[in-house]
Amino acid sequence: MRILEEFWYGNIEPTEYDTSSCKEYMKLLEPICRNEEKLRTTMTDEQKELFERYTDCVQEYQTITDCLMFQKSFKLGARMMAEVMED
């Protein structure tokens, strides 16, 4: 049960993942950052505040989505293991 101990003591963070090895992720990250910077340089202070509120909501939405996907994936994995253990 080593994995459960590691999880219990906080040595495993299920929402942490290494994106540096994913080429598709890195390929998309660069234009996202570049375009966001371009947008911000053309915005008024009011528009920047609105954009900030928008990105905060998107980030919160993504966090909830990630949590739901984690739960669904974990349950699926558990069901697979239960089926494998059946006679």
Secondary structure, DSSP 8 states (H G I E B T S, - for coil): -HHHHHHHTT---TT----TT-HHHHHHHHHHHHHHHHHHHH--HHHHHHHHHHHHHHHHHHHHHHHHHHHHHHHHHHHHHHHHH--
